[in-house]
């Protein structure tokens, strides 16, 4: 039995499993290269390779995009500021400690909504409880005029999450480590560009013009907010062009194509 106590063993276990599969699917080119030494195929079928990139799907719950000012009324958010949004499980890997020393531009506010990390225990070193995080945020020196707003809503319904995303201007992802992010796909599906730590996964989507990656330093994120503001319309246009790739019907068709080809290959003895 293989121990999964280390990343090396986990990666080795993945590779062993992949060798036995006729097809394997990953959420990004970065993740594909991370777990495989082979060539990663994007949106294509190749008998020489069995690793395919299919993005995690994402679509708004609301059938029609909600006007930003109307969306903000739901959470009583300011209508005269730009909003950078952070949400997800309250773990240290989210990197939200960066907010304590971030010099937030005068025309911006940061909005947080966090959920408890249900995958750890209260004694786990990487778990930041909602109550502790809220206490820290209230004490931040840069929060005297409520530039950081903690909604404290915990889990949101799909409808409320869509409204929150429509109320925002950008998703902020100062992660310390990640191999993928469902939060990013949700944000892109709602038309939001991103600012993120310069990790491999985020860089892949920066190259598509969907956002900005920077070193995980307060000054770098402050500069990125200003850069994004200047070129905001161009980033939004790129995101709008990318959004159809996340529609669930398109995702399903890609999966179906892979499954059909895998079955046909098996029938004719190619695998």
C-alpha positions, 0 to 999 in steps of 0.5 A: 500500500502506497503512503500518501503522506508526501507530495512525492508519493501522491504524485507517483500514485497519480502516475501509476493510476494514469498508466492504467487509464485509457484517458485522463482529464485535468482542469488546466495545462499546468496541472497536466504538466504537473502530474505527467511527463507526457504531452498534454492535449488541449481540446483534441483527441490523440491516440498517442496520448491519454491526458486531456485538458477540460476546464472546470465548468462555470455558469451564473445561476441568474439567467440574465446578468444583474446590474452591478448597482442592483447586485450590491443592494443585496449585501448593502455594499457601497455603490461608489467604489470598485470592489475586489472580492475574496471568498472560499474556505477559511484556510491559511493557503488562501493568503488573506493575511496579505490584507493586513498590510495592503494599501488599498487604493482610495476608490476601492474596497475589499469584500470577503466572504469565507466559509469554515474549512470542513476538511480539517479539525480545530487543532489543525495548524492551517485552519483559520476559523471564521471568528478569528479571521473576523477579529483580525480584519477588524483590527487591521490598521488599513480598515479604519474607514471600512476598506475591508468588508467581511460579509460573514455569510458563510456558505452562500446559495448558488443564487446569492453567490452569483449576486455577490460575483455580479456586485464585484469588479475583480476576484483577488487570489493571493494564494500561497499555493494551489494546483487549481481554483474553482473560485477562479472559474466561477469568477470568470463565468461571471465576467470578472478578471482576476489578480493572483499570486504568480503561481503556475496555474494562474499564470496559464490564464494570465497568458490568455489576457484574463487577469494579472499575476504578481509576487505575493507582496502587498505593494505588488497587489496594490500596483496590480489593482491600479494596472487593472483599473487602467486596462479594465475594459480590455481585461473584461473583453478577454474574459467575455470571449473566454466565458463560452469555454466554461458553459456546461454543455460545452464541457459535457461535449468535450467529456463525451468526445473523450469517452466515446473515443476511449471506448472505440479505441478499446474495442479496436484494441488500441489500448 
